Amino acid sequence: MRNLNKNRRSLMIAAASAGLGLGGFPMVSSAQSFPISGKPIRIVLPVPPSILDTTLRLMFDSVSAELGTNLIIDNKPGASTIIAAEDVKRSAPDGHTLLYTFVVTHTQNPHLYSKLPYDPFRDFIPVTQLVRSATVLTAHPKAPFNNIKELVAYAKANKGKVAFGSYGNGTTSHLNGEILQRSANIELIHVPYKGSSEAVKDLIGGVVPMIFDGTQSAVVNIKAGLVKGIGTATDRRIAVLPNLPTISEQGVPGIDIVGWQGLFAPAGTNPAVVERIAAAFQKAVRQKAVTSFIEEAGSEVSGTTPAEFSAIVRKDYDRWGQVIKATGLKFD
């Protein structure tokens, strides 16, 4: 036993000298230097340039000052956020690569795809939830319906001929459309896009008659008269659209799961670094200019701790699992 302990100590010393743990993996020191001099923080977004970029950029000066390094955005849209998630999963866990994504990546995709190239819990560390939001069913101004009752009647009279666009297969924008079909007993044609920008562009252009759009984009376009609001997929009315009833109020229940936007780091990132990044963004998102921008667009400021965000991800993972199982959706 004495010789075994001696050998174990020898292995530990040798591994430490090589910068490795006993399993042969890189060992992260609690005193890890962060940030790395001259290396910016790359924030990967799973959508094309959009209002999400604007929201983040409003925080950059504050975060940069807190962390002592620059931040850049890297848009990697497509495949229901999977491309962006896989990129971050494979990145070095040094705090210099983060994923800024929606609820879909960690709580919906795992139930929709049997073989994801990432595990939502094993491959990522929740950093902070920055924004709470939802989706709003919006339609082209010339669409032949102005509310849920009229939409349902029109869809039943034109079975299989009415389309709805979405941000992509498996996104909240898509899932809400599926729930609407089942709850209202109507048949719609799903038109998936590679992100919100393309979907909204075709909605405004009249290519598709309606989409479940993100709150920020929907509010801006409704106020500009580019689209009309049909109903909110929320548990209560949105403060900036007080006259727009929820879809549940209009007789179709179940479309009321609040979404979010948040930051994730690759697994293995030093917990102290995660806490530091979270604190910097928590401070930034509560700046008056940032808060006003988010609230005026119909969303809510959050700014959770990593532990709080972890609990939210787990809870929403379970809830969306129940919803998706009930719809019978699978994409592989």
Residue frames as qw, qx, qy, qz and C-alpha x, y, z in Angstrom:
[[0.000, 0.886, 0.464, 0.000, 0.00, 0.00, 0.00],
 [0.322, -0.771, 0.104, 0.539, 2.85, 2.34, 0.86],
 [0.386, -0.136, 0.602, 0.686, 4.43, 1.70, -2.57],
 [0.205, 0.628, 0.679, 0.320, 1.08, 2.32, -4.30],
 [0.126, -0.932, -0.251, 0.229, 0.67, 5.68, -2.56],
 [0.387, -0.571, 0.346, 0.636, 4.27, 6.56, -3.46],
 [0.351, 0.171, 0.699, 0.599, 3.63, 5.69, -7.11],
 [0.086, 0.809, 0.572, 0.103, 0.41, 7.69, -7.11],
 [0.218, -0.873, -0.017, 0.436, 2.23, 10.74, -5.76],
 [0.406, -0.299, 0.545, 0.670, 4.87, 10.31, -8.44],
 [0.270, 0.474, 0.716, 0.436, 2.19, 10.18, -11.14],
 [0.046, -0.910, -0.393, 0.120, 0.47, 13.29, -9.77],
 [0.313, -0.722, 0.214, 0.579, 3.75, 15.23, -9.73],
 [0.368, -0.047, 0.671, 0.641, 4.60, 14.13, -13.28],
 [0.179, 0.666, 0.675, 0.263, 1.11, 14.98, -14.55],
 [0.133, -0.918, -0.216, 0.303, 1.17, 18.39, -12.89],
 [0.365, -0.516, 0.393, 0.668, 4.55, 19.12, -14.42],
 [0.241, 0.151, 0.737, 0.613, 3.11, 18.31, -17.84],
 [0.310, 0.079, 0.000, -0.947, -0.01, 20.40, -17.19],
 [0.543, -0.120, -0.699, -0.449, -2.22, 17.32, -17.12],
 [0.685, -0.359, 0.327, -0.543, -4.71, 15.79, -14.69],
 [0.482, -0.248, 0.839, -0.050, -4.60, 12.07, -13.81],
 [0.730, 0.450, 0.492, -0.153, -6.94, 11.31, -16.71],
 [0.559, 0.047, 0.483, 0.672, -4.45, 12.82, -19.15],
 [0.192, 0.821, 0.435, 0.316, -6.63, 15.87, -19.91],
 [0.252, 0.494, -0.156, 0.818, -5.47, 19.51, -19.69],
 [0.413, -0.521, -0.608, 0.434, -5.65, 20.72, -16.10],
 [0.014, 0.773, 0.196, 0.603, -7.30, 24.10, -15.51],
 [0.396, -0.054, -0.525, 0.752, -5.73, 26.04, -12.69],
 [0.173, -0.804, -0.542, 0.173, -7.89, 27.99, -10.28],
 [0.227, -0.722, 0.069, 0.650, -5.45, 30.83, -10.90],
 [0.579, 0.407, 0.536, 0.460, -5.89, 30.64, -14.68],
 [0.136, -0.338, 0.102, 0.926, -4.87, 33.87, -16.37],
 [0.205, 0.620, 0.695, 0.302, -7.91, 35.49, -17.94],
 [0.809, 0.564, 0.085, -0.142, -8.14, 37.17, -20.30],
 [0.788, -0.030, 0.297, 0.538, -5.25, 35.98, -22.44],
 [0.113, -0.668, 0.132, 0.723, -3.29, 39.03, -23.56],
 [0.120, 0.373, -0.540, -0.744, -4.24, 40.17, -27.04],
 [0.061, -0.190, -0.942, -0.270, -6.99, 37.56, -27.46],
 [0.420, -0.143, -0.017, -0.896, -10.56, 38.85, -27.87],
 [0.423, 0.153, 0.816, -0.364, -13.68, 37.08, -26.65],
 [0.237, 0.016, -0.684, -0.689, -15.54, 35.56, -29.60],
 [0.482, 0.201, 0.606, -0.600, -19.29, 35.33, -29.13],
 [0.013, -0.041, -0.864, -0.502, -20.89, 32.89, -31.55],
 [0.518, 0.250, 0.291, -0.765, -24.48, 33.56, -32.59],
 [0.424, 0.135, 0.883, 0.149, -26.62, 30.86, -34.28],
 [0.396, 0.779, 0.478, -0.086, -28.41, 33.38, -36.52],
 [0.482, 0.494, 0.180, 0.701, -27.44, 35.89, -39.24],
 [0.161, 0.015, -0.244, 0.956, -26.83, 39.52, -38.18],
 [0.292, -0.637, -0.622, -0.349, -30.00, 40.72, -36.48],
 [0.347, -0.792, 0.023, -0.501, -31.36, 42.58, -33.49],
 [0.889, -0.411, -0.097, 0.180, -29.50, 40.08, -31.29],
 [0.656, 0.237, -0.071, 0.713, -26.22, 41.54, -32.52],
 [0.041, -0.690, -0.019, -0.722, -27.47, 45.00, -31.59],
 [0.714, -0.659, -0.099, -0.212, -28.44, 43.88, -28.09],
 [0.877, -0.213, -0.066, 0.426, -25.01, 42.39, -27.49],
 [0.502, 0.416, -0.004, 0.758, -23.08, 45.31, -28.96],
 [0.279, -0.808, -0.063, -0.515, -24.83, 47.69, -26.56],
 [0.796, -0.604, 0.040, 0.011, -23.13, 45.77, -23.75],
 [0.854, 0.290, -0.136, 0.410, -19.68, 45.48, -25.30],
 [0.182, 0.713, -0.289, 0.612, -18.08, 48.66, -23.96],
 [0.599, -0.614, 0.276, -0.434, -19.09, 47.85, -20.40],
 [0.988, -0.123, 0.088, 0.028, -18.08, 44.18, -20.63],
 [0.710, 0.503, -0.190, 0.455, -14.80, 45.04, -22.34],
 [0.052, -0.737, 0.349, -0.576, -13.93, 47.50, -19.57],
 [0.774, -0.478, 0.261, -0.321, -14.78, 44.93, -16.89],
 [0.978, -0.017, 0.178, 0.111, -12.86, 42.05, -18.45],
 [0.281, -0.740, 0.427, 0.437, -10.01, 43.96, -20.03],
 [0.342, -0.076, 0.779, 0.520, -10.32, 42.62, -23.56],
 [0.384, 0.222, -0.288, -0.849, -12.27, 43.22, -26.77],
 [0.571, 0.228, 0.751, -0.242, -15.33, 41.26, -27.88],
 [0.235, 0.253, -0.587, -0.733, -16.33, 40.20, -31.38],
 [0.748, 0.208, 0.408, -0.481, -19.45, 38.56, -32.83],
 [0.012, 0.253, -0.872, -0.418, -19.21, 35.52, -35.09],
 [0.719, 0.199, 0.166, -0.645, -22.52, 34.69, -36.81],
 [0.037, 0.192, -0.953, -0.230, -22.87, 30.99, -37.66],
 [0.658, 0.105, 0.197, -0.720, -26.51, 30.44, -38.66],
 [0.641, 0.223, -0.609, -0.409, -28.25, 27.27, -39.73],
 [0.558, -0.014, -0.828, 0.050, -29.25, 23.76, -38.68],
 [0.603, -0.674, -0.345, -0.249, -31.48, 24.90, -35.83],
 [0.296, -0.878, 0.322, -0.193, -28.51, 26.48, -33.94],
 [0.964, -0.178, 0.133, 0.146, -26.55, 23.20, -34.13],
 [0.677, 0.538, -0.096, 0.493, -23.71, 24.64, -36.27],
 [0.050, -0.784, 0.277, -0.554, -22.99, 27.38, -33.74],
 [0.779, -0.536, 0.221, -0.238, -23.31, 25.05, -30.76],
 [0.964, 0.058, 0.038, 0.256, -20.89, 22.52, -32.24],
 [0.450, 0.683, -0.196, 0.540, -18.38, 25.29, -32.99],
 [0.304, -0.737, 0.336, -0.502, -18.36, 26.43, -29.37],
 [0.942, -0.297, 0.121, -0.096, -18.30, 22.89, -28.02],
 [0.894, 0.224, -0.019, 0.388, -15.04, 22.29, -29.90],
 [0.195, 0.837, -0.191, 0.474, -13.45, 25.57, -28.82],
 [0.466, 0.156, -0.622, 0.610, -10.80, 25.91, -26.14],
 [0.473, -0.731, -0.490, -0.043, -12.38, 26.24, -22.66],
 [0.509, -0.029, -0.226, 0.830, -10.41, 29.40, -21.87],
 [0.018, -0.696, -0.429, 0.576, -13.25, 31.91, -21.59],
 [0.020, -0.434, 0.332, 0.838, -12.53, 33.39, -25.01],
 [0.264, -0.102, -0.726, -0.626, -15.33, 31.60, -26.89],
 [0.311, 0.211, 0.659, -0.652, -18.96, 31.87, -25.82],
 [0.020, -0.357, -0.811, -0.463, -22.29, 30.85, -27.33],
 [0.271, 0.205, 0.307, -0.889, -25.13, 33.39, -27.23],
 [0.189, -0.131, -0.861, -0.454, -28.21, 31.43, -28.11],
 [0.583, -0.263, -0.105, -0.762, -31.91, 30.80, -27.59],
 [0.690, -0.223, 0.530, -0.439, -33.85, 28.30, -25.56],
 [0.887, 0.335, -0.155, -0.279, -33.92, 25.93, -28.57],
 [0.432, 0.587, -0.675, 0.115, -30.28, 24.83, -28.39],
 [0.059, 0.284, -0.854, 0.431, -30.31, 23.29, -24.92],
 [0.429, 0.083, 0.656, -0.615, -33.96, 22.56, -24.20],
 [0.744, 0.422, 0.118, -0.504, -35.63, 21.69, -27.53],
 [0.505, 0.568, -0.612, -0.217, -33.03, 20.20, -29.88],
 [0.100, -0.310, 0.925, -0.196, -32.19, 17.33, -27.49],
 [0.552, 0.236, 0.686, -0.412, -35.80, 16.14, -27.77],
 [0.633, 0.638, -0.003, -0.438, -36.07, 16.71, -31.51],
 [0.568, 0.600, -0.559, -0.064, -32.87, 15.02, -32.66],
 [0.962, -0.272, -0.027, -0.009, -31.80, 11.53, -31.63],
 [0.824, -0.034, 0.045, 0.564, -28.17, 12.12, -32.59],
 [0.022, 0.998, -0.036, 0.040, -27.05, 15.63, -31.73],
 [0.700, 0.407, -0.323, 0.491, -23.33, 16.43, -32.09],
 [0.064, 0.409, -0.487, 0.769, -23.42, 17.89, -28.58],
 [0.426, -0.485, -0.745, 0.168, -24.87, 17.18, -25.16],
 [0.110, -0.821, -0.167, -0.535, -26.67, 20.19, -23.66],
 [0.620, -0.773, 0.067, -0.114, -25.41, 19.53, -20.15],
 [0.875, -0.244, 0.163, 0.386, -22.13, 17.68, -20.58],
 [0.632, 0.323, 0.223, 0.669, -20.64, 19.97, -23.26],
 [0.075, 0.662, 0.095, 0.740, -21.59, 23.42, -21.97],
 [0.311, -0.345, -0.576, 0.673, -21.61, 25.56, -18.84],
 [0.011, -0.857, -0.445, -0.261, -24.48, 28.05, -18.49],
 [0.386, 0.129, -0.207, 0.890, -23.02, 31.52, -17.87],
 [0.121, 0.336, 0.418, -0.835, -25.97, 33.90, -17.62],
 [0.215, 0.650, 0.697, 0.214, -29.49, 34.36, -18.95],
 [0.196, -0.092, 0.017, 0.976, -29.57, 37.93, -20.28],
 [0.385, 0.040, -0.165, -0.907, -33.04, 38.32, -21.79],
 [0.339, 0.298, 0.863, -0.228, -36.45, 36.75, -21.23],
 [0.316, 0.265, -0.323, -0.852, -38.65, 36.86, -24.29],
 [0.601, 0.282, 0.717, -0.212, -41.31, 35.04, -26.21],
 [0.187, 0.099, 0.676, 0.706, -42.74, 34.84, -29.70],
 [0.376, 0.477, 0.274, -0.746, -45.53, 36.81, -31.29],
 [0.503, 0.389, 0.722, 0.274, -47.63, 35.52, -34.16],
 [0.099, 0.605, -0.100, -0.784, -47.31, 38.21, -36.81],
 [0.604, 0.468, 0.625, 0.161, -48.82, 38.37, -40.27],
 [0.268, 0.149, 0.375, 0.875, -48.40, 40.32, -43.47],
 [0.206, 0.254, 0.251, -0.911, -50.65, 43.42, -43.44],
 [0.552, 0.178, -0.360, -0.730, -52.71, 42.02, -46.33],
 [0.104, -0.014, -0.992, 0.070, -53.19, 38.55, -44.81],
 [0.454, -0.361, -0.463, -0.670, -56.93, 37.69, -44.81],
 [0.662, -0.540, -0.515, 0.067, -57.15, 37.37, -41.03],
 [0.014, 0.732, -0.231, 0.641, -56.62, 39.73, -38.10],
 [0.505, -0.490, 0.532, -0.470, -56.91, 37.47, -35.06],
 [0.185, -0.208, 0.960, -0.028, -56.77, 33.81, -34.07],
 [0.570, 0.381, 0.618, -0.384, -60.48, 33.17, -34.67],
 [0.570, 0.718, -0.095, -0.388, -60.26, 34.50, -38.22],
 [0.109, 0.581, -0.788, -0.173, -56.99, 32.62, -38.85],
 [0.380, -0.025, 0.912, -0.155, -58.49, 29.31, -37.74],
 [0.617, 0.550, 0.416, -0.378, -61.59, 29.83, -39.90],
 [0.433, 0.756, -0.352, -0.342, -59.47, 30.78, -42.92],
 [0.055, -0.453, 0.886, 0.077, -57.12, 27.80, -42.45],
 [0.499, 0.164, 0.822, -0.219, -60.05, 25.38, -42.22],
 [0.605, 0.679, 0.214, -0.357, -61.61, 26.86, -45.37],
 [0.525, 0.742, -0.411, -0.074, -58.28, 26.54, -47.17],
 [0.871, -0.389, 0.301, 0.007, -57.00, 23.26, -45.76],
 [0.823, -0.069, 0.346, 0.445, -53.35, 22.59, -46.54],
 [0.479, 0.682, 0.232, 0.502, -52.92, 25.87, -48.44],
 [0.196, -0.953, 0.066, -0.224, -51.95, 28.31, -45.67],
 [0.754, 0.229, -0.373, 0.489, -48.26, 28.59, -44.84],
 [0.416, -0.907, 0.071, -0.001, -46.28, 29.81, -41.88],
 [0.563, 0.602, -0.436, 0.361, -42.59, 30.63, -41.87],
 [0.757, -0.647, -0.017, 0.093, -40.13, 29.93, -39.08],
 [0.124, -0.855, 0.494, 0.100, -36.51, 30.51, -38.11],
 [0.325, 0.421, -0.841, -0.105, -35.79, 26.87, -38.97],
 [0.771, -0.189, -0.575, -0.199, -36.77, 23.31, -38.18],
 [0.680, -0.291, -0.570, 0.359, -37.10, 22.73, -34.45],
 [0.147, 0.206, -0.252, 0.934, -36.90, 26.36, -33.41],
 [0.118, 0.390, 0.648, -0.643, -39.45, 27.87, -31.03],
 [0.353, 0.366, -0.194, -0.839, -40.85, 29.70, -34.04],
 [0.440, 0.090, -0.793, -0.411, -41.52, 26.33, -35.67],
 [0.187, -0.174, -0.922, 0.292, -42.70, 24.47, -32.56],
 [0.241, 0.336, 0.415, -0.810, -45.28, 27.13, -31.74],
 [0.490, 0.259, -0.406, -0.727, -46.68, 26.70, -35.24],
 [0.397, -0.002, -0.911, -0.109, -46.93, 22.95, -34.69],
 [0.022, -0.265, -0.771, 0.579, -48.68, 23.45, -31.36],
 [0.361, 0.307, 0.048, -0.879, -51.08, 25.92, -32.98],
 [0.481, 0.125, -0.680, -0.538, -52.03, 23.38, -35.65],
 [0.353, -0.142, -0.917, 0.120, -52.75, 20.66, -33.12],
 [0.002, 0.303, 0.612, -0.731, -54.51, 22.87, -30.58],
 [0.386, 0.391, 0.035, -0.835, -56.71, 24.59, -33.18],
 [0.652, 0.251, 0.715, 0.011, -57.18, 21.45, -35.32],
 [0.492, 0.818, -0.061, -0.292, -55.95, 23.13, -38.51],
 [0.854, 0.066, 0.303, 0.418, -53.43, 22.14, -41.20],
 [0.090, 0.945, -0.178, -0.258, -50.64, 24.57, -42.14],
 [0.842, 0.416, -0.099, 0.329, -47.60, 24.35, -44.44],
 [0.561, -0.734, 0.119, 0.363, -44.31, 24.90, -42.64],
 [0.607, 0.718, -0.086, 0.330, -41.66, 26.98, -44.48],
 [0.703, -0.588, -0.003, 0.401, -38.35, 26.87, -42.55],
 [0.362, 0.888, -0.178, 0.222, -35.68, 29.53, -43.05],
 [0.745, 0.063, -0.350, 0.564, -32.04, 29.78, -42.00],
 [0.305, -0.168, -0.360, 0.865, -32.61, 32.24, -39.19],
 [0.076, 0.701, 0.538, -0.462, -34.90, 35.09, -38.23],
 [0.008, 0.529, -0.228, -0.817, -33.67, 37.69, -40.73],
 [0.072, 0.026, -0.798, -0.598, -34.61, 35.65, -43.80],
 [0.047, -0.490, -0.869, 0.054, -37.97, 34.66, -42.34],
 [0.003, 0.705, 0.352, -0.616, -38.93, 38.21, -41.40],
 [0.002, 0.377, -0.441, -0.815, -37.75, 39.54, -44.78],
 [0.110, -0.161, -0.856, -0.478, -40.06, 37.14, -46.61],
 [0.053, -0.613, -0.728, 0.303, -42.92, 37.91, -44.22],
 [0.021, 0.649, 0.073, -0.757, -42.62, 41.63, -44.91],
 [0.087, 0.301, -0.615, -0.724, -42.31, 40.88, -48.61],
 [0.738, 0.170, 0.102, -0.645, -45.47, 38.77, -48.58],
 [0.414, 0.318, -0.833, -0.184, -43.73, 35.49, -49.52],
 [0.332, -0.267, -0.884, 0.191, -45.16, 33.85, -46.39],
 [0.289, -0.691, -0.354, -0.560, -48.33, 35.13, -44.72],
 [0.568, -0.755, 0.101, -0.313, -47.27, 34.68, -41.08],
 [0.625, 0.237, -0.633, 0.389, -44.52, 33.65, -38.67],
 [0.650, -0.725, -0.195, 0.114, -44.04, 33.29, -34.95],
 [0.442, 0.668, -0.235, 0.551, -41.44, 36.02, -34.62],
 [0.520, -0.178, -0.502, 0.667, -39.22, 36.92, -31.69],
 [0.159, -0.826, -0.460, 0.285, -40.63, 39.62, -29.43],
 [0.269, -0.573, 0.142, 0.761, -38.00, 42.23, -30.24],
 [0.129, -0.003, 0.654, 0.746, -38.36, 41.93, -34.00],
 [0.029, -0.584, -0.787, -0.195, -42.15, 41.60, -33.86],
 [0.160, -0.791, -0.370, 0.460, -42.65, 44.75, -31.77],
 [0.188, -0.454, 0.309, 0.814, -40.39, 46.83, -34.00],
 [0.045, 0.101, 0.748, 0.655, -42.13, 45.68, -37.18],
 [0.070, -0.670, -0.739, 0.016, -45.64, 45.99, -35.75],
 [0.155, -0.753, -0.199, 0.608, -44.96, 49.57, -34.65],
 [0.119, -0.368, 0.471, 0.793, -43.51, 50.33, -38.08],
 [0.665, 0.433, 0.152, -0.589, -46.65, 48.97, -39.77],
 [0.251, 0.456, -0.780, -0.347, -44.65, 46.35, -41.66],
 [0.332, -0.144, -0.930, -0.066, -46.61, 43.47, -40.11],
 [0.548, -0.469, -0.018, -0.692, -49.70, 43.06, -37.96],
 [0.106, -0.251, 0.868, -0.414, -49.96, 41.25, -34.65],
 [0.620, -0.201, -0.616, -0.443, -52.28, 38.25, -34.43],
 [0.783, -0.585, -0.095, -0.191, -51.55, 37.14, -30.86],
 [0.008, 0.716, -0.649, 0.257, -48.75, 36.69, -28.34],
 [0.828, -0.030, -0.559, 0.023, -47.37, 33.26, -27.41],
 [0.132, 0.355, -0.574, 0.726, -47.11, 34.31, -23.79],
 [0.294, -0.406, -0.827, 0.254, -48.78, 33.69, -20.45],
 [0.036, -0.781, -0.388, 0.488, -49.74, 37.37, -20.21],
 [0.453, 0.858, 0.184, 0.159, -49.93, 40.37, -22.53],
 [0.640, 0.093, -0.039, 0.761, -46.73, 42.16, -23.48],
 [0.195, -0.683, -0.297, 0.638, -46.39, 45.59, -21.86],
 [0.054, -0.386, 0.330, 0.860, -45.43, 47.34, -25.11],
 [0.293, -0.113, -0.690, -0.652, -48.36, 45.71, -26.95],
 [0.238, 0.057, 0.709, -0.661, -51.10, 45.99, -24.31],
 [0.639, 0.299, 0.096, -0.702, -53.94, 45.76, -26.84],
 [0.576, 0.313, -0.697, -0.291, -52.74, 42.53, -28.43],
 [0.841, -0.327, 0.225, -0.368, -54.37, 39.52, -26.71],
 [0.281, -0.400, 0.869, 0.080, -52.46, 36.34, -26.02],
 [0.430, 0.086, -0.768, -0.467, -53.24, 33.33, -28.17],
 [0.166, -0.223, -0.912, 0.300, -54.64, 31.58, -25.10],
 [0.218, 0.363, 0.354, -0.834, -57.02, 34.51, -24.50],
 [0.470, 0.332, -0.343, -0.743, -58.26, 33.99, -28.03],
 [0.887, 0.031, 0.124, -0.444, -59.22, 30.39, -27.41],
 [0.862, 0.318, -0.380, 0.104, -56.13, 28.33, -28.30],
 [0.610, -0.747, 0.256, -0.064, -54.30, 27.17, -25.15],
 [0.938, -0.127, 0.181, 0.268, -50.79, 25.83, -24.66],
 [0.615, 0.514, 0.023, 0.598, -48.69, 28.35, -26.60],
 [0.277, -0.920, 0.005, -0.278, -47.34, 30.22, -23.61],
 [0.853, -0.303, -0.043, 0.423, -43.80, 29.04, -22.79],
 [0.023, -0.976, 0.162, 0.142, -41.51, 32.00, -22.17],
 [0.855, 0.350, -0.094, 0.371, -38.23, 31.89, -24.07],
 [0.433, -0.839, 0.148, 0.295, -34.83, 33.38, -23.33],
 [0.630, 0.674, -0.271, 0.276, -31.43, 34.36, -24.66],
 [0.649, -0.725, 0.227, 0.038, -28.30, 33.45, -22.76],
 [0.284, 0.743, -0.606, 0.023, -24.56, 32.84, -22.76],
 [0.973, -0.203, 0.110, 0.010, -22.86, 29.45, -22.54],
 [0.004, -0.762, 0.640, 0.099, -19.19, 28.50, -22.27],
 [0.729, 0.239, -0.634, -0.098, -17.54, 25.25, -23.38],
 [0.880, -0.468, -0.082, -0.029, -17.34, 22.54, -20.73],
 [0.816, -0.033, -0.133, 0.561, -14.09, 22.67, -18.83],
 [0.146, 0.710, -0.049, 0.687, -14.01, 26.45, -18.57],
 [0.310, 0.009, -0.627, 0.715, -12.68, 27.55, -15.20],
 [0.231, -0.719, -0.656, 0.019, -15.69, 28.24, -12.88],
 [0.296, -0.617, -0.157, 0.712, -13.97, 31.41, -11.65],
 [0.108, -0.092, 0.467, 0.873, -13.73, 32.65, -15.24],
 [0.133, -0.505, -0.768, -0.372, -17.40, 31.77, -15.83],
 [0.284, -0.737, -0.501, 0.354, -18.40, 33.74, -12.73],
 [0.253, -0.457, 0.095, 0.847, -16.32, 36.72, -13.84],
 [0.014, 0.140, 0.627, 0.766, -17.84, 36.76, -17.33],
 [0.209, -0.625, -0.743, -0.118, -21.33, 36.40, -15.87],
 [0.284, -0.677, -0.334, 0.591, -20.78, 39.32, -13.48],
 [0.172, -0.249, 0.308, 0.902, -19.55, 41.54, -16.32],
 [0.124, -0.295, -0.694, -0.645, -22.63, 40.83, -18.45],
 [0.273, -0.654, -0.682, 0.180, -24.99, 41.13, -15.48],
 [0.216, -0.576, -0.127, 0.778, -23.68, 44.64, -14.91],
 [0.070, -0.110, 0.504, 0.854, -23.83, 45.52, -18.61],
 [0.123, -0.428, -0.797, -0.407, -27.38, 44.32, -19.22],
 [0.252, -0.727, -0.570, 0.289, -28.64, 46.49, -16.35],
 [0.211, -0.174, 0.101, 0.957, -27.31, 49.71, -17.87],
 [0.356, 0.541, 0.362, -0.670, -30.12, 52.13, -18.60],
 [0.373, 0.498, -0.445, -0.644, -29.51, 52.21, -22.37],
 [0.178, 0.116, -0.960, -0.183, -29.47, 48.41, -22.62],
 [0.155, 0.322, 0.831, -0.427, -32.48, 47.92, -20.36],
 [0.388, 0.539, 0.134, -0.735, -34.51, 50.51, -22.28],
 [0.339, 0.379, -0.668, -0.543, -33.64, 48.91, -25.62],
 [0.113, -0.037, -0.993, 0.001, -34.66, 45.43, -24.45],
 [0.174, 0.427, 0.713, -0.528, -37.86, 46.55, -22.74],
 [0.365, 0.515, -0.072, -0.772, -38.97, 48.81, -25.59],
 [0.360, 0.261, -0.773, -0.452, -38.66, 45.81, -27.87],
 [0.799, -0.204, -0.195, -0.531, -41.05, 43.86, -25.64],
 [0.773, 0.020, -0.596, 0.217, -38.62, 41.63, -23.75],
 [0.589, -0.799, 0.015, -0.118, -37.45, 41.55, -20.13],
 [0.244, 0.684, -0.617, 0.302, -33.97, 42.03, -18.71],
 [0.915, -0.315, -0.253, -0.004, -32.71, 39.07, -16.71],
 [0.189, 0.721, -0.528, 0.407, -29.02, 38.75, -15.75],
 [0.900, -0.404, -0.043, -0.155, -28.87, 35.54, -13.72],
 [0.344, -0.646, 0.681, 0.036, -25.96, 33.89, -11.97],
 [0.348, 0.307, -0.843, -0.272, -24.52, 30.72, -13.55],
 [0.077, 0.085, 0.942, -0.315, -26.27, 28.60, -10.91],
 [0.446, 0.440, 0.394, -0.673, -29.63, 30.28, -11.50],
 [0.507, 0.489, -0.419, -0.573, -29.29, 29.88, -15.25],
 [0.143, 0.194, -0.969, -0.059, -28.39, 26.20, -14.86],
 [0.267, 0.269, 0.803, -0.460, -31.64, 25.63, -12.95],
 [0.499, 0.536, 0.060, -0.678, -33.65, 27.45, -15.64],
 [0.368, 0.422, -0.718, -0.413, -32.08, 25.38, -18.43],
 [0.010, 0.011, -0.992, 0.125, -32.88, 22.13, -16.63],
 [0.358, 0.402, 0.603, -0.589, -36.47, 23.16, -15.91],
 [0.512, 0.570, -0.137, -0.628, -37.14, 24.30, -19.48],
 [0.192, 0.319, -0.892, -0.256, -35.46, 21.17, -20.84],
 [0.153, 0.182, 0.937, -0.255, -38.01, 19.06, -18.95],
 [0.404, 0.540, 0.391, -0.626, -40.99, 21.21, -19.94],
 [0.438, 0.552, -0.415, -0.576, -40.16, 21.39, -23.64],
 [0.023, 0.179, -0.978, -0.105, -39.55, 17.66, -23.55],
 [0.322, 0.361, 0.785, -0.387, -43.15, 17.14, -22.49],
 [0.441, 0.647, 0.059, -0.620, -44.47, 19.49, -25.19],
 [0.293, 0.514, -0.677, -0.438, -42.39, 17.95, -27.99],
 [0.124, -0.011, 0.991, -0.055, -43.27, 14.40, -26.94],
 [0.410, 0.485, 0.599, -0.488, -46.95, 15.34, -27.08],
 [0.464, 0.670, -0.166, -0.556, -46.60, 16.69, -30.64],
 [0.914, 0.122, 0.375, 0.093, -44.70, 13.61, -31.79],
 [0.417, 0.878, -0.233, -0.040, -42.06, 15.70, -33.60],
 [0.740, -0.376, 0.412, 0.376, -38.72, 14.16, -34.57],
 [0.400, 0.843, -0.214, -0.289, -36.26, 15.39, -37.19],
 [0.162, 0.549, -0.807, -0.148, -34.06, 12.34, -37.68]]
